Structure formats: structure tokens, C-alpha cells
Amino acid sequence: MTQSVVIESLLPNPVGIDRDLEEVTIRNDGPGAVDLTGWFLQDAAGRRWPLAQLGSVAAGASGTSVRNGFPLNLNNNGDTVSLIDPRGQIRNQFTYATSQEGVRITTGH
């Protein structure tokens, strides 16, 4: 797995409606900008959350995507989330076991 674009944090249990307010933050640790068009998140059940709305993320920068009803949901009792590039390759992955309402999970990636 290439680690230049990583899942920085997740908010699986926001205060409010999960399907609208869950968040994932993606960080670009690479030397140049990365266009996230065609990239997506995928959960263990195969549901997807596209990241095109983040556009291009500059080197060293992060972008946060809000679920807004996308099929992938971040299960409050744990899940595995994969960051997948346009070629279908897993670029990063994170598994968490539980969540608390309103608390962001930092991946350490």
C-alpha cells in the first residue's frame, strides 16, 4: 500500500443525523498535489463514498468530506474503511472498534 494519501481521521458518530454529518479527513503526505477525482472510501460491506468533491489536495494539506447521504456509513460499533484510488488499488486502510458521539477518531497515519 502506498502511504502518501492517507485517512487522517473519522467522525463515525456525529451529534445529529449520521447519514448527513459523518466525516472523513484525508491527508496528502506526498510531495505534490493529488486530485481525488475517482478516489473513494469503501467499508467492509463494499459500500462506497466518493471523494471527488475534495478536488485537488495540496502536498501536506488535508481535506474533509461530509457523508451527505452516500451509501457508505461509518458504523458506530466499528468498521474497516479503505481509501481506494481510481485504479481500484487500496492506498490506505483503517479499522476502528467503537466510537463515541461527537468524538473524532484520529488514525495515526
N, C-alpha and C positions, 0 to 999 in steps of 0.2 A: 504494500500500500504506500502510495506517495503521500507525504505528510505536509505539503506546502499549503494546502487549503484544508482547514480543519473545523470541526464542530467545537466552538468555544464554550457555549452554554445553552441550556434548555430551560424553558419555563413550562413544564407539563401541567401544572395545576394553578392557573392564574386565578386571581379574585375576579369572579364573573363567569361568563359562558366560555367553556373550554374551546369549543369548535371555532369561536371567533377570536379568542385572545391568547391562545398558546403561542409561544415564541421560540425561535431557534436563532442563535447568533453564530455566523460563520466568520472565520478569520483567515486572512491571506498572509501566510508567513513567507511566501515566495519573494523573489527579487523584483517581480514586475506585476502589473495589474492582471487580474483574471476576470474574464467575462463569464458570469454564471448562467448565461442563457443556455438552456439544455441540461443544466445540472438539476438534481432533485434529491430530496431526502426520501428514504424508504424505511418503513418499520418492519418488524419481524413477520408480519402478516402479508407484506408485499404492497401495502397502500403507499401512495406517493404524495409528495408535497413539492411542487416545482419552486425553483429559486430564481427564475428569470427576472422577477420584479426587483431583485437586488442589483441588476445590471452589472457593471464592472466594479470590482473591489480592488482598490489600490494596494500596493505592497505595504504590509504592516498594518492595514486597516481591517475593520470588521463591519459587517452588515447584519442587521436583524430583520428576519422575516416573520410576519404575523400570519397565523394559520388562515384566517378568513374563510373557514369552511372547507379547506382542502381535505380530501379523503383521509390522509394520514392523521391519526390522532396520537398524541403522546400520552400513553396510559399512565394514570396516576399511581398505579401499583407496580410500575416498572416496565421497561421495554428495551429493545435494541434499535438504535437509529443509525442508518448508514448514509453517508454522503456519497453520491454517485455522479460521475462525470458524464458528458454527452456520449461517450463511447460505451457506457454501461459498466465501467470499472469502479469498484469501491475505492474511494480515495481516503476515507476516514470512517471510523465507526465508534459508537459509544453505547454502553449498556448501563442502565441505572436500575435500582431495585425498588425505590419508593420515592415519593415526593410529598411536599407539604404545600398547602395553599399559599400562593404568593411568594414562594421561595425559589429563586433561580438556582439551577444545578450547574456548577462550573465543572467542565470535563477534565481540565488539567492538560489538555492537548495544546 
